[in-house]
Amino acid sequence: MIEYTDIGGKEIQVGSYIAYAAALGRCAILKLGVVVALKAGKVKAVTAEKVWRWGTGEDQWGLQKNGSPITLAFTERMVVVPRDSIPDEVLTLFEANEATSASKEGSGP
């Protein structure tokens, strides 16, 4: 059986909130996600990132890939974070997203 654990050895489960580093152009950014599936040693998650939005003049949170789950490898480069450490704006995006909501149907608390 495949173990899904983060950099600190904490178990990654469907419904877990994760944070991980990524590159955006030449900049390092932090992305947040909610796990929707675990398969073949990889994590499928709906993710959000805070990026500069031209026209508004400010950084804004937005769902990556329009809220479609993305496949992430390298679970040892992720960290499971508590729900209360996720900004309310991001939680609202996740909760409004169909892919995230569908994954929670039938899953435990």
C-alpha positions in Angstrom: 0.0 0.0 0.0 1.3 3.5 -0.9 1.8 5.9 1.9 1.0 9.5 1.3 3.0 11.7 3.7 4.2 15.3 3.7 7.6 16.7 4.4 7.1 16.2 8.2 5.7 12.7 7.9 2.1 13.7 8.4 -0.5 11.7 6.5 -2.1 13.2 3.5 -5.7 12.3 3.0 -8.6 13.3 0.8 -9.9 16.5 2.2 -6.4 17.6 3.6 -5.3 21.1 3.1 -1.8 21.4 1.7 0.8 24.1 1.0 3.7 23.8 -1.4 6.2 26.0 -3.2 6.1 26.6 -6.9 7.7 28.8 -9.5 5.8 31.5 -11.3 8.0 32.8 -14.0 11.2 33.7 -12.2 9.4 34.1 -8.8 8.9 31.6 -6.1 5.3 31.5 -4.8 3.3 29.5 -2.2 0.3 27.6 -3.4 -2.5 26.2 -1.3 -4.7 23.2 -2.1 -7.3 20.8 -1.0 -6.7 17.1 -1.8 -9.5 15.6 -3.9 -7.9 12.2 -4.7 -4.9 10.0 -4.1 -3.8 7.7 -6.9 -0.6 5.9 -7.9 1.7 7.8 -5.5 0.4 11.2 -6.6 -2.0 13.7 -5.1 -4.8 15.3 -7.1 -5.7 18.7 -5.6 -7.7 21.8 -6.4 -5.2 24.6 -5.9 -5.1 28.3 -5.4 -2.4 30.9 -5.9 -2.1 34.6 -5.1 -0.7 36.5 -8.1 -0.6 40.0 -9.5 -3.6 40.7 -11.6 -3.1 43.3 -14.3 -5.8 45.9 -14.3 -6.5 45.7 -10.5 -3.1 46.7 -9.3 -3.1 44.2 -6.5 -2.4 40.5 -5.7 -5.5 38.3 -5.7 -6.3 34.7 -4.9 -7.5 32.6 -7.8 -8.1 28.9 -8.5 -5.4 27.3 -10.7 -6.7 25.8 -13.9 -10.1 27.2 -13.3 -10.6 24.9 -10.4 -9.9 21.6 -12.2 -7.9 19.2 -10.1 -4.2 19.0 -10.9 -1.8 16.1 -10.3 1.0 16.8 -7.9 4.0 14.5 -7.3 6.7 14.8 -4.7 4.5 14.7 -1.6 7.7 15.1 0.5 7.7 18.7 -0.8 4.2 19.4 0.6 3.0 20.2 4.1 -0.4 19.5 5.5 -1.8 22.6 7.1 -4.8 23.1 9.3 -8.0 24.5 7.9 -7.8 27.6 10.1 -4.5 28.6 8.5 -6.1 28.8 5.0 -7.3 32.4 4.2 -11.1 32.8 4.2 -10.9 34.0 0.6 -9.3 30.8 -0.4 -11.7 28.6 1.6 -14.6 30.4 -0.2 -13.0 29.6 -3.6 -12.5 25.9 -2.6 -16.1 25.6 -1.3 -17.6 27.2 -4.3 -15.7 24.9 -6.6 -17.6 21.9 -8.0 -14.5 19.5 -8.1 -13.7 20.2 -4.4 -17.4 19.8 -3.3 -17.8 16.6 -5.2 -14.8 15.0 -3.6 -16.1 15.6 -0.1 -19.4 13.8 -0.8 -19.2 10.5 0.9 -15.8 11.3 2.6 -15.4 11.5 6.3 -15.0 14.7 8.3 
